[in-house]
């Protein structure tokens, strides 16, 4: 690791194979916590290359516990996090709303590191069981339309990194990796990223897969559609800009989509919105993101997807999907 760190400090770039080997060595316990922390810190100070990101991704996918959900044409809705915006759990709510609209969702998530409440924090608070058993996950997809893939259960290789990430408390390159290492290898992906450079890198990497994808970045920095400004999108067929008007809604201000200050507040807010008691702004931002998931899978327009998402949210179909997930978790 000393040699690797010296090279990185001198602004050298690792090859894809070297990057892959470092992550394999981290998982094997070959490095001490100080070395791992230093390695993570270097990438906070300099950009990551496509070769490095590709190598890290390949290592995590090779080492993960795979789950086979290929029969369901699933999508994962996942943001990188690390945008520093402290919104409520928009992509997790959008995942459940999309499931209520009939889309099969394999939601990859984790506890919050640089945010107050990550996807897994809220799901756990609401009584959803985390499991890596194929039978349980298939049952969730069958009956609820969505299963929750809690990252630590599928990426045991990262047990040496998790406590260091928690202690650092800031975004690292693992934020960049999270959406790309779903252990069920979904056929479709809606992913939000925290800057335009990363959006381009994701686009490049995803174009070399057989995955159907849409990458999102709100131009004021959100890792999802925020409706506070235009959103850049890149898909496997085209790229462009989405405006609030494309969903038939008004532009929002940032305070309208702020999140809770604690996990308890975040979970209460989550349930309130899913129960149809959210504000117009909260409902619209959830439905805009769910709309893009629906559009990614079905090839409908964002506006059509928005209509389906709104119907799922306001009719209670989304809430029913969560309730089913909760019931299955108790069996």
MOKAUR-V160365 format. One line per field, one symbol per residue. ss: DSSP state (2 for helix, 1 for strand, 0 for the rest). psi: psi as a letter, one per 30 degrees, with the letter a starting at -180 (. if undefined). A space follows every 10 residues. Layout:
ss = ???
psi = ???
//
This chain:
ss = 0222222220 0000022222 2222222000 0022222222 2222200002 2222222222 2220000002 2200111110 0000001002 2222222222 0000111110 0000000022 2222200000 0002222222 2222011111 2222022222 2222222200 0022222200 0000000111 1100022222 2222222000 0111111100 0000000000 1111100011 1102222000 0002222100 0022222222 2222222002 2222222222 2222222200 0222222222 2222202222 2222222222 0
psi = eeeeeeeefg glkkleeeee eeeeeeffgf lleeeeeeee eefffllkle eeeeeeeeee eefljlkjgf ffhlkkjklf agfgfhllie eeeeeeeeef ggkkkjjkll lkeglejlee eeeeeggkkk lgkeeeeeee eeefgklkjj efffiffgff eeeeeeeegl kaffeeeeff hkffhkfkkj kklfleeeee eeeeeffglg kjlkkkjkfg fkhlkfgfll kkkklfflla kkleffggll klleffglal fleeeeeeee eeefggglle eeeeeeeeee efeeeeefgl leeeeeeeee eeeffgeeee eeeeeeeeff .
//
